Amino acid sequence: MSKLSDSDLHGEQSERAGPGGGWPSVKATETHFLREHVPWQGNKLMLKMNKPGGFKCPSCAWPDPANPGPAEFCENGAKAVAWEATTARTTPEFFRKHTVTELREWSDHALEKQGRLTHPMRYNATTDKYDPVEWETAFREIGETLSKLDPWDVDLYTSGRASNESAFLWQLFGRMYGTSNFPDCSNMCHETTSRALPESIGVGKATTTLDDFEHADAIFIFGQNTGTNSPRMMGELYEARKRGAAVVTFNPLREKALVKFANPQSPSDMLTNGSEPISSQYHQVRIGGDMAAIQGICKAILAADDLARESGGRRVIDADFIEAHTHGFEAFAEHCRSLSWETIESYSGLTRNALQEAANTWMAAERVICCWGMGITQHINGGDNVQQIVNLLLLGGHIGRTGAGPCPVRGHSNVQGDRTVGVFHESGEPFLAKMDEVFGIHCPREHGRDVSLTTEAVQRDEVRAFLGLGGNFFRAIADDERTAPHVANLDLTVQISTKLNRSHLLHGRAAYILPTKARTERDVQAGVDQALTMEDGMCNIHASKGDLEPASPQLKSEVAIIAGLAQATLPVHPKVDWAWLCEDYARIRDRIEATQPDTFANYNRRLEEEGTFHLYIPARERIWHTDTGRANFLFPGDELKEDESRPGDDHFQLLTTRGHDQFNTTVYSYDDRYRDIYGERMVVMMNPQDIEKHGFEAGNMIEFITVSQDGIERRAAGFRIIAYDIPQGCLGAYYPETNGLIPIANRDRRSGTLAAKSVPVTLRLMDSEELEQQTGKLATA
């Protein structure tokens, strides 16, 4: 497909536009295998992904069906596998050729494109290069440095690609060392859900299972780009629409796959180039307007119920459920009734008729599922957003019923599992007491730092050492440009990684890159292939075994690396034999079960007998572990809680998003097929009327300037305006290129999750001299 001209409206997704999925998805999959020179090996691997005895997808956390098909994967999973299975290698020879200063000028894509890391490396300040180092030397030196530091000045970060086993050992290592500083990638995405949902229903996870999607009458999707972030979910939506269920979408951007979708798993679609309309309604809500939209739907439902009650008709809401199982209904109902439609329309950016249409769909459905993504959670009032979604479900008794319930869609493969096994900077007494009992230790009870608090502490030069279990922390965080210079003041940085990324180039005085095995690779300990476990987004525990030979004989598993660091740092302990735990991962799972006997009862036996098992979720049985013992209707007390800006303010609201060829900070290519943007990422998506209103033209190069109350100027230049189907007053741009614009203080009050989906900005047109300078920078990158 050729690149659209500046005069065309991107993202319109008209009736003539092609569907998501289909043959382009198949072509993209094979293209990535070819680019990484693994066409045969890659396709062979895909037959083992998400299968019993195979390995779990390293991409999103969508669950597997009970009876997986022959090709139980999606385009994004294939890209992730191709990226891991690549034949390219980042060897010591590569590091001999390039200084760190030089590599900082490379793009994120170019860095990771060098391939798999093959040897442990140590930074040499004299040459400004990384040199190879022996594993034992690296462990000893890291341990010596850590033993001299105050543990509360040290932070241990966890990425969602870590397994349950490695995440559990990671937090055990940290607690034995003496810290609770566990910044975790969940803090960047669904921590909002994990904090707000328990206040409403007593659990911070989905109450739905994959089976519920087969019985739902209506599926509401809020702030989630399904086709890009969780493509396997499209299969459930596709089947739901074919059997007549409604799909109601709320998203500022129109996503191709959520408009219509050709299922690559459907022989009929593939043979006939057919497709299925997915969203029966698509509401382009104003950025920050989700709370107003949901309360508007609730207002319409309550008005219909009031009328039915007054006329003696059948109730619209589930009054029996509300009476038996909920608390706070009357206050919430009165709040919604008191809202004016003028206010709701202004804040949501949607008309009363549109919201009434959504309410009508809700009222016609006996079973409703509500899904949401980071378009809901990454706001200053993200927790309030989540709780309004729960309120919508509670009105109809749509929790603890087949085919209904809340379904937060986690975008990272084991981000939920990391938390379940103990990676949390504010763990409660029951878990800590069990850790003490099982391991004969004393865990710190003081709360530690999450991602936002760690970032602020780095900016204040209060962090002495940073250890990263996967991920690309210093590129993924908000306010990254202000944070980067302070990383050099750390005494130590350690990155456990599969590929080179920008966080390796932002380093402390002493810095180490410890290369680890990928999920697709065999993990052999004591001569036996080991199984790892992950938790998907619907609370199922899966075993995972890689199939490939490791990219280098020098690679160690995450478990082995953590054990090596712990042995080098901590004194010998009679009840914690790190080498023994490392020899057989079933021993680690036994310890996980011992610390959480109810959650992980018969962990190893169930894995062996069942392969996959579901964790107990009390709210599925309408058991509410809340302060009231009931499900709570919760809402902000204001007339309508303001998000990051009032409607009609002079500045724009910027949402940061990832492209279709991207997974978090990993950029597979510069194409975004679902948005008709090709070969570039430095773009800003802007409503055509806003372009004209503010005196711009499509193709203009602009600079972003953040409107922030902290008095700090944040700018990002060199973005090209493209006309895009997005509500007025709203902008879209890719991250991590825009992360430096996000004030670290702009975060959800409950969870600390950054408001990356609503950044107040103004735009400035760049002059010719600036454009020339920018062109030179881009050419270098």
C-alpha positions in Angstrom: 0.0 0.0 0.0 1.4 3.4 -0.9 1.8 6.1 1.6 -1.1 8.6 1.8 -0.5 12.2 0.9 -0.7 15.0 3.5 -4.1 16.1 2.2 -5.7 12.7 2.9 -7.5 12.1 6.1 -5.7 9.3 8.0 -7.6 7.0 10.3 -11.0 7.7 8.8 -11.8 3.9 8.4 -14.6 4.6 5.9 -16.8 1.8 4.4 -14.3 1.5 1.5 -11.3 1.0 3.8 -9.9 -2.5 4.2 -10.4 -4.6 7.3 -7.9 -5.4 10.0 -6.4 -8.8 10.0 -6.7 -11.0 6.9 -4.0 -11.5 4.3 -2.1 -8.3 5.2 -1.7 -9.8 8.7 -0.3 -13.0 7.2 2.0 -11.1 5.0 3.3 -9.0 7.9 4.0 -12.1 9.9 6.1 -13.7 7.1 7.8 -10.3 6.3 9.1 -10.2 9.9 10.3 -13.8 9.8 12.2 -13.0 6.5 13.7 -9.8 7.9 15.1 -11.7 10.9 16.2 -14.6 8.5 14.1 -17.2 10.3 11.3 -18.0 7.8 11.4 -21.8 8.3 12.4 -21.7 12.0 9.9 -18.9 12.8 6.9 -20.7 11.3 7.8 -23.9 13.0 8.0 -22.2 16.3 4.5 -20.7 15.9 3.0 -24.1 16.0 4.3 -24.6 19.5 3.3 -21.2 20.9 0.3 -21.1 23.3 0.1 -24.9 23.1 0.4 -27.6 25.8 4.0 -28.5 26.1 5.0 -25.4 24.2 5.9 -21.8 25.2 3.7 -18.8 26.1 3.6 -15.9 23.8 6.0 -13.2 24.9 3.7 -10.4 23.8 0.2 -9.7 25.3 -1.6 -11.5 28.1 -4.7 -12.7 26.3 -5.7 -16.2 27.5 -5.6 -19.4 25.5 -8.7 -21.4 24.6 -9.2 -24.8 26.3 -8.8 -26.5 22.9 -6.3 -24.4 21.0 -6.3 -24.5 17.2 -3.4 -25.4 15.0 -2.4 -21.7 14.7 -3.0 -20.2 18.2 -1.2 -17.0 17.7 -1.6 -13.5 16.2 0.5 -11.2 14.1 2.0 -9.4 17.1 3.0 -12.7 18.7 4.7 -13.7 15.5 6.6 -10.4 15.5 7.7 -10.9 19.1 8.9 -14.4 18.3 10.8 -13.2 15.1 12.4 -10.5 17.2 13.7 -13.0 19.7 14.6 -15.8 17.3 16.5 -13.5 15.0 19.9 -14.7 13.6 21.4 -11.2 14.3 23.8 -11.1 17.3 25.2 -8.2 19.4 28.6 -9.6 20.2 31.6 -8.2 22.0 33.0 -7.3 18.6 30.0 -4.9 18.1 30.8 -3.1 21.4 34.5 -2.8 20.4 33.4 -0.8 17.4 31.1 1.6 19.0 31.3 3.9 22.0 28.3 4.4 24.3 28.2 8.1 23.3 27.9 7.2 19.7 25.2 4.6 20.3 23.1 7.2 22.1 22.5 8.8 18.8 21.0 5.7 17.3 17.3 5.1 17.1 15.5 2.7 19.4 14.8 0.5 16.4 18.4 0.5 15.2 19.7 -0.5 18.7 17.5 -3.6 19.1 17.9 -4.5 15.4 21.5 -5.5 16.2 20.1 -8.7 17.5 20.5 -10.9 20.6 23.1 -10.1 23.3 25.6 -12.9 23.6 28.0 -12.1 26.4 27.9 -10.4 29.8 29.4 -6.9 29.4 30.9 -4.3 31.8 31.2 -0.6 31.1 34.7 0.8 30.7 34.7 4.5 31.5 38.2 5.0 30.1 37.2 3.9 26.6 33.4 4.7 26.9 32.7 1.2 25.7 31.3 -2.0 27.0 33.8 -4.9 27.5 33.1 -8.6 27.9 33.4 -9.8 31.5 33.2 -13.3 33.0 29.9 -14.1 34.8 31.6 -14.8 38.1 33.5 -11.6 38.0 30.3 -9.6 37.2 28.4 -11.3 40.0 31.2 -10.7 42.5 31.7 -7.0 41.6 28.0 -6.3 41.6 27.6 -8.1 45.0 30.5 -6.1 46.5 29.0 -2.8 45.4 25.5 -3.7 46.7 26.9 -4.8 50.0 28.3 -1.4 50.7 25.1 0.5 49.9 22.0 1.2 52.0 19.4 -1.2 50.6 16.8 1.6 50.6 18.9 3.4 48.1 18.6 0.5 45.7 15.7 -0.3 43.3 14.8 -3.6 41.7 12.7 -3.2 38.6 10.6 -6.0 37.1 9.3 -6.4 33.5 6.2 -8.3 32.6 8.2 -10.8 30.5 9.6 -12.3 33.7 8.2 -15.7 34.7 6.5 -16.4 38.0 9.6 -18.2 39.2 12.1 -15.5 38.4 9.8 -12.7 39.7 9.3 -14.6 43.0 13.1 -15.0 43.4 13.6 -11.4 42.5 11.4 -10.1 45.3 12.9 -12.7 47.7 16.4 -11.4 46.8 15.3 -7.8 47.4 13.5 -8.4 50.7 16.5 -10.4 52.0 18.8 -7.6 50.9 16.6 -5.2 52.9 14.4 -3.2 50.5 10.8 -2.9 49.4 11.8 -0.8 46.3 10.1 -2.8 43.6 9.1 -0.6 40.7 7.3 -2.8 38.3 6.0 -2.4 34.7 2.4 -2.8 36.1 2.9 0.7 37.6 3.0 2.1 34.1 -0.2 0.5 32.8 -2.9 -1.4 34.9 -1.8 -0.5 38.4 -4.7 1.8 38.2 -7.0 -1.2 37.8 -5.2 -3.1 40.6 -5.9 -0.3 43.0 -9.3 0.9 42.0 -11.0 -2.4 41.3 -10.6 -3.9 44.8 -12.3 -0.9 46.3 -15.3 -1.7 44.1 -15.5 -5.5 44.1 -12.7 -6.8 46.3 -10.3 -8.1 43.7 -8.0 -6.3 41.2 -8.3 -8.8 38.3 -10.8 -9.8 35.7 -13.8 -11.8 36.9 -14.4 -13.0 33.3 -13.0 -16.1 31.6 -12.7 -16.8 27.9 -15.9 -18.8 28.0 -17.9 -15.7 29.1 -17.2 -14.1 25.7 -19.2 -17.0 24.1 -22.3 -16.0 26.1 -22.2 -12.2 26.2 -25.0 -10.2 24.6 -23.0 -7.0 24.6 -19.3 -6.2 24.9 -18.3 -2.6 25.8 -14.7 -1.7 25.0 -13.3 1.5 26.6 -9.9 2.9 25.6 -8.3 -0.1 24.1 -6.8 -0.5 20.6 -7.6 -4.2 20.4 -6.3 -5.0 17.0 -2.8 -3.6 17.8 -2.4 -4.4 21.5 -4.3 -7.7 21.9 -5.0 -9.1 18.4 -6.1 -12.5 19.6 -9.0 -10.9 21.4 -10.3 -10.0 17.9 -11.2 -13.7 17.5 -13.6 -13.4 20.4 -15.1 -10.2 19.1 -15.4 -11.6 15.6 -17.3 -14.7 16.8 -19.5 -12.6 19.1 -20.6 -10.4 16.2 -21.3 -13.4 14.0 -23.7 -14.8 16.6 -25.4 -11.4 16.9 -23.8 -9.9 20.0 -23.3 -6.1 20.1 -19.8 -4.5 20.4 -19.8 -0.9 21.6 -16.5 0.9 21.4 -15.3 4.1 23.1 -12.0 5.4 21.7 -10.8 8.8 20.4 -9.1 7.0 17.5 -10.9 4.8 15.1 -9.0 1.5 14.9 -9.1 -0.5 11.7 -9.7 -3.9 13.3 -12.4 -2.6 15.6 -14.3 -1.3 12.6 -14.1 -4.5 10.6 -11.9 -7.6 10.8 -11.0 -10.4 8.5 -10.1 -13.4 10.7 -6.9 -15.1 9.6 -8.1 -18.2 11.4 -11.3 -18.3 9.2 -10.9 -20.2 5.9 -14.0 -18.5 4.6 -12.6 -15.0 5.2 -9.2 -15.9 3.7 -10.6 -17.6 0.6 -13.2 -14.9 -0.2 -11.5 -11.8 1.2 -14.5 -11.5 3.5 -14.7 -9.6 6.8 -17.0 -9.0 9.7 -18.1 -5.6 11.0 -16.9 -5.5 14.6 -18.2 -2.4 16.4 -21.9 -2.0 16.2 -21.4 1.4 17.7 -18.1 3.4 17.6 -18.0 6.5 19.8 -15.0 8.8 19.5 -14.9 10.1 23.0 -13.0 13.2 23.8 -9.6 12.5 25.5 -10.4 12.5 29.3 -14.1 12.3 28.7 -14.7 8.6 29.5 -16.1 9.2 33.0 -18.6 11.7 31.7 -19.6 9.3 28.9 -20.1 6.3 31.3 -22.1 8.4 33.8 -24.1 9.7 30.8 -25.0 6.1 29.9 -25.9 5.4 33.5 -28.1 8.5 33.6 -30.0 7.3 30.6 -30.4 3.8 32.1 -31.6 5.2 35.4 -34.1 7.5 33.7 -35.5 4.5 31.9 -35.7 2.6 35.2 -37.4 5.5 37.0 -40.0 5.6 34.2 -40.6 1.9 34.4 -40.9 2.0 38.2 -43.4 4.9 38.1 -45.5 3.1 35.5 -45.4 -0.3 37.2 -43.4 -1.8 34.3 -40.4 -4.2 34.4 -37.4 -2.7 36.1 -34.5 -1.8 33.8 -31.8 -2.2 36.4 -31.3 -5.4 38.5 -32.9 -4.1 41.6 -32.6 -7.5 43.4 -28.9 -7.8 42.8 -28.4 -4.2 43.9 -30.3 -4.7 47.1 -28.6 -8.0 48.0 -25.0 -7.3 46.9 -24.2 -3.6 46.6 -23.6 -0.5 48.7 -23.9 3.1 47.7 -26.4 2.8 44.9 -28.7 5.6 45.9 -25.9 8.1 46.2 -24.5 7.2 42.8 -28.0 7.2 41.2 -28.7 10.6 42.5 -25.3 11.9 41.3 -26.1 10.7 37.8 -29.6 12.1 37.8 -28.2 15.5 38.9 -25.8 15.8 36.0 -27.0 18.0 33.1 -26.8 16.7 29.6 -25.0 19.9 28.6 -22.2 19.1 31.0 -22.0 15.4 30.0 -21.9 16.3 26.3 -19.2 19.0 26.9 -16.9 16.7 28.9 -17.4 13.5 26.9 -17.4 15.1 23.4 -20.4 12.9 22.6 -24.0 13.8 21.9 -26.9 12.8 24.2 -28.3 10.7 21.3 -25.0 8.8 21.0 -24.9 8.0 24.7 -28.6 7.0 24.7 -27.8 4.6 21.8 -25.2 3.0 24.0 -27.6 2.8 26.9 -30.2 1.2 24.7 -27.7 -1.6 23.8 -27.0 -2.1 27.5 -30.7 -2.3 28.4 -31.3 -4.8 25.6 -28.6 -7.2 26.9 -29.0 -9.8 29.6 -25.2 -10.3 29.8 -22.7 -7.5 29.5 -18.8 -7.6 29.5 -16.9 -4.4 29.9 -13.2 -4.4 28.6 -10.7 -1.6 29.1 -7.1 -0.7 28.4 -4.7 2.0 29.1 -6.9 4.6 27.4 -8.8 4.3 30.7 -6.1 3.7 33.2 -3.4 6.3 32.2 -5.2 9.4 33.3 -5.0 11.5 36.5 -8.4 10.2 37.4 -7.8 6.7 35.9 -9.0 4.9 39.1 -12.3 6.9 38.9 -12.7 5.8 35.3 -12.3 2.2 36.3 -14.9 2.5 39.0 -17.5 4.1 36.7 -17.1 1.0 34.4 -17.8 -1.2 37.4 -20.8 1.0 38.3 -22.2 0.4 34.8 -21.9 -3.4 35.4 -23.4 -3.3 38.8 -26.5 -1.6 37.6 -27.4 -4.7 35.7 -25.9 -7.3 38.1 -23.3 -8.1 35.4 -20.7 -9.6 37.8 -20.8 -13.2 39.0 -23.0 -14.1 36.0 -22.0 -16.2 33.0 -21.3 -14.1 30.0 -20.7 -10.9 32.0 -18.2 -9.0 34.1 -15.2 -6.7 34.1 -12.3 -7.6 31.8 -9.2 -5.3 32.1 -7.1 -6.3 29.1 -3.4 -6.5 30.2 -1.0 -5.8 27.4 2.1 -7.6 28.8 2.4 -11.4 29.0 3.1 -11.8 32.7 2.6 -8.4 34.3 -0.2 -9.8 36.3 1.8 -12.9 37.4 4.6 -10.8 38.7 2.3 -9.0 41.1 0.5 -12.3 42.2 3.8 -13.9 43.3 4.9 -10.9 45.3 6.5 -8.1 43.3 4.9 -5.2 45.0 6.3 -2.2 46.8 3.4 -2.2 49.3 2.9 -5.8 50.1 0.5 -6.6 53.0 1.3 -8.3 56.3 -0.2 -11.7 55.5 2.2 -12.2 52.6 5.2 -10.8 54.4 4.6 -12.9 57.5 4.4 -16.0 55.3 7.7 -15.0 53.6 9.3 -14.7 57.0 7.9 -18.1 58.1 8.9 -20.0 55.0 12.4 -18.6 54.6 13.4 -17.7 58.1 13.9 -14.1 57.3 12.5 -10.7 58.3 11.0 -8.8 55.4 11.0 -5.0 55.7 7.5 -3.7 56.4 8.0 -0.2 55.2 6.6 0.6 51.8 9.1 1.1 49.0 9.1 2.9 45.6 7.1 2.3 42.5 8.0 3.5 39.0 6.9 7.1 39.6 8.6 7.3 43.0 11.8 5.7 41.6 11.9 8.2 38.7 11.5 11.1 41.1 14.2 9.7 43.4 16.6 9.3 40.5 15.9 13.0 39.5 16.8 13.9 43.1 20.0 11.7 43.0 18.7 9.6 45.9 19.0 6.2 44.1 22.5 4.6 44.3 21.8 1.5 42.3 19.3 0.3 39.8 18.8 -3.4 38.8 16.4 -4.2 35.9 14.9 -7.6 35.4 14.2 -7.1 31.7 12.5 -4.1 30.1 13.8 -0.7 29.1 13.1 1.4 32.2 14.9 4.6 31.4 13.3 4.8 28.0 9.8 3.7 29.0 9.3 6.1 31.9 7.6 9.5 31.7 9.8 12.6 31.9 12.7 10.5 30.6 14.7 13.4 29.2 14.9 15.1 32.6 15.7 11.8 34.3 18.5 10.6 31.9 21.3 13.0 33.0 20.8 11.8 36.6 21.4 8.1 35.8 25.1 8.9 35.5 25.1 9.7 39.2 24.2 6.2 40.2 26.9 4.0 41.6 25.6 1.0 39.8 23.2 0.0 37.0 22.6 -3.7 36.1 20.3 -4.7 33.2 19.2 -8.3 32.6 18.3 -8.2 28.9 17.9 -10.1 25.7 18.7 -7.2 23.3 20.5 -3.9 23.4 18.3 -0.9 24.3 18.6 2.7 25.4 18.6 1.9 29.1 22.0 0.2 28.6 23.4 3.5 27.3 22.1 5.5 30.3 24.2 4.0 33.0 25.8 4.5 36.4 29.5 4.7 37.3 29.6 1.0 37.2 27.3 -0.7 34.7 26.7 -4.3 33.6 24.6 -5.9 30.8 23.7 -9.5 31.8 22.3 -11.4 28.8 19.5 -13.8 29.4 17.6 -16.5 27.6 14.4 -15.6 25.8 11.1 -17.4 26.4 11.4 -19.2 23.1 14.7 -20.9 24.2 15.3 -24.0 26.1 16.1 -23.6 29.8 18.2 -26.5 31.0 19.2 -26.8 34.6 21.0 -29.8 36.1 20.5 -31.5 32.8 16.7 -31.2 32.8 14.5 -28.9 30.6 12.7 -26.6 33.0 9.2 -25.3 32.7 8.4 -21.7 33.6 4.9 -20.4 34.5 3.0 -17.2 33.6 -0.4 -15.8 34.5 -2.6 -14.5 31.7 -5.0 -11.5 31.9 -7.9 -13.8 33.0 -6.1 -15.4 35.9 -5.0 -18.7 34.3 -1.6 -20.1 35.2 0.2 -21.7 32.2 3.4 -23.7 31.9 5.9 -22.6 29.2 8.8 -24.5 27.7 11.1 -22.9 25.1 12.1 -24.9 22.0 15.1 -23.1 20.5 18.7 -23.5 21.4 19.9 -20.4 23.2 21.3 -17.6 21.0 24.7 -18.0 22.8 26.2 -20.6 25.1 27.1 -17.7 27.4 23.4 -17.0 28.2 21.9 -17.7 31.6 18.3 -18.0 32.6 16.7 -15.2 34.6 16.5 -17.6 37.5 20.2 -18.4 37.3 21.2 -14.8 37.1 19.1 -13.8 40.1 20.5 -16.7 42.0 24.1 -15.6 41.1 23.4 -12.0 42.2 21.9 -13.2 45.5 24.8 -15.5 46.3 27.3 -12.8 45.6 25.4 -10.2 47.6 23.8 -11.9 50.6 25.4 -13.9 53.4 24.8 -17.6 53.4 21.4 -18.4 54.8 20.4 -21.9 56.3 16.9 -21.9 54.7 17.6 -20.3 51.3 19.9 -22.4 49.1 19.9 -20.4 45.8 21.8 -23.0 43.8 19.4 -25.8 45.0 16.4 -23.7 44.0 18.0 -23.0 40.6 18.4 -26.7 39.8 14.7 -27.4 39.7 12.1 -24.7 39.2 9.4 -27.0 40.8 11.2 -26.2 44.0 10.6 -22.5 43.5 6.9 -23.2 42.8 6.7 -25.2 46.1 8.0 -22.1 47.9 5.4 -19.9 46.0 2.7 -22.2 47.2 4.0 -22.2 50.8 3.8 -18.4 50.9 0.4 -18.3 49.3 -1.2 -21.6 50.0 -4.8 -20.6 49.1 -3.9 -18.9 45.8 -1.4 -21.6 44.6 -2.7 -24.8 46.3 -1.2 -27.9 44.7 0.8 -25.7 42.2 3.1 -28.4 40.8 0.5 -31.1 40.8 -2.1 -29.1 39.0 0.5 -28.0 36.4 1.4 -31.6 35.8 -2.2 -32.9 35.7 -4.0 -30.0 34.1 -1.3 -28.0 32.3 -3.3 -24.8 32.9 -5.4 -23.9 36.0 -7.5 -20.9 37.0 -6.9 -18.9 40.1 -9.8 -18.5 42.5 -11.6 -15.1 42.1 -14.2 -14.5 44.9 -16.1 -11.9 43.0 -17.0 -14.5 40.3 -19.1 -16.1 43.1 -20.4 -12.7 44.3 -18.2 -12.8 47.4 -17.0 -9.3 48.0 -13.8 -8.8 49.9 -14.4 -5.0 50.4 -14.6 -2.8 53.4 -18.5 -3.0 53.3 -18.6 -6.7 52.4 -20.5 -5.7 49.3 -19.8 -4.5 45.8 -19.5 -0.7 46.1 -20.9 2.0 43.8 -18.0 4.6 43.9 -17.7 8.0 42.2 -15.9 11.3 42.7 -18.0 13.7 44.8 -17.7 16.6 42.3 -20.4 17.3 39.8 -18.0 15.8 37.2 -14.5 15.2 38.2 -12.3 17.2 35.9 -9.6 15.3 34.0 -6.4 17.0 32.9 -8.2 20.0 31.3 -11.6 21.5 30.9 -13.3 21.2 27.6 -12.6 24.2 25.4 -9.2 25.1 26.9 -6.8 26.7 24.6 -4.3 23.8 24.7 -4.7 20.3 23.3 -4.9 17.0 25.0 -2.2 14.6 23.7 -2.6 10.9 23.9 0.6 8.8 23.4 0.2 5.5 21.7 2.1 2.7 20.1 2.2 1.8 16.5 1.0 -1.5 15.0 4.6 -2.7 14.5 5.6 -2.0 18.1 5.5 -3.6 21.5 6.1 -1.2 24.3 9.4 0.5 23.6 10.4 -2.2 21.0 9.8 -0.8 17.5 9.8 -3.6 15.0 9.4 -1.2 12.0 8.4 2.4 11.2 5.1 1.3 9.6 1.7 1.6 11.3 -0.5 -0.3 8.9 -3.7 0.2 11.0 -3.3 4.0 10.8 -2.0 4.3 7.2 1.2 5.8 8.4 4.3 4.3 6.7 8.1 4.8 7.1 7.9 7.4 10.0 7.0 7.8 13.6 7.7 11.5 14.2 4.1 12.6 13.4 1.3 14.3 15.3 -2.3 13.2 14.4 -4.6 16.2 14.4 -8.2 17.0 13.5 -8.4 18.8 10.1 -10.6 21.5 11.6 -8.0 22.1 14.3 -5.3 22.3 11.6 -7.2 25.1 9.9 -8.4 26.8 13.1 -4.9 27.2 14.5 -3.3 28.3 11.2 -1.4 25.1 10.4 -1.2 23.0 7.3 -0.8 19.2 6.9 2.9 18.5 6.6 4.0 21.4 8.9 6.7 20.5 11.4 5.9 21.5 14.9 7.3 21.4 18.4 5.3 20.2 21.4 5.3 22.3 24.6 3.8 20.8 27.7 1.4 22.9 29.7 2.4 21.9 33.2 1.8 23.3 36.7 5.2 22.4 38.0 6.9 25.3 36.2 9.2 23.0 34.2 9.4 23.5 30.5 9.2 20.3 28.5 9.6 20.3 24.7 9.8 17.8 21.9 10.5 19.0 18.3 10.4 17.6 14.8 6.9 16.2 14.5 5.0 16.4 11.2 1.3 17.2 11.3 -1.0 14.7 9.5 -4.7 15.2 9.2 -6.4 12.5 11.2 -9.8 11.3 12.3 -9.6 12.4 15.9 -11.9 14.6 18.0 -11.2 18.3 18.0 -8.9 19.5 20.8 -7.2 16.1 20.8 -3.9 15.0 19.4 -2.1 11.6 19.0 1.6 10.8 18.8 3.8 7.8 19.3 5.7 6.9 22.5 8.5 6.6 23.6 9.3 9.6 21.3 6.9 11.7 23.4 7.7 10.4 26.9 9.7 13.4 27.7 6.6 15.6 27.5 4.8 13.8 30.3 5.2 15.4 33.7 6.0 12.8 36.3 3.6 14.5 38.7 0.7 14.0 36.3 -0.4 10.6 37.6 -3.4 8.8 39.1 -3.8 9.6 42.7 -4.4 6.0 43.8 -1.8 4.1 41.8 0.8 6.5 40.7 0.2 5.5 37.1 1.2 8.2 34.7 -1.4 10.2 32.7 0.2 9.3 29.4 -3.1 9.2 27.6 -3.9 12.9 28.4 -0.9 15.3 28.3 -1.8 19.0 28.0 0.3 20.6 25.3 0.5 23.5 22.9 2.1 23.4 19.4 4.6 25.8 17.9 5.5 25.9 14.2 9.2 25.3 13.6 11.2 27.8 11.4 13.5 26.9 8.5 16.7 27.0 10.6 15.2 24.6 13.1 14.0 22.3 10.4 17.5 22.1 8.9 18.9 21.2 12.3 16.2 18.6 12.9 16.9 17.1 9.5 20.5 16.7 10.4 19.6 15.0 13.7 17.2 12.6 12.0 19.8 11.7 9.4 22.3 10.9 12.1 19.7 8.7 14.0 
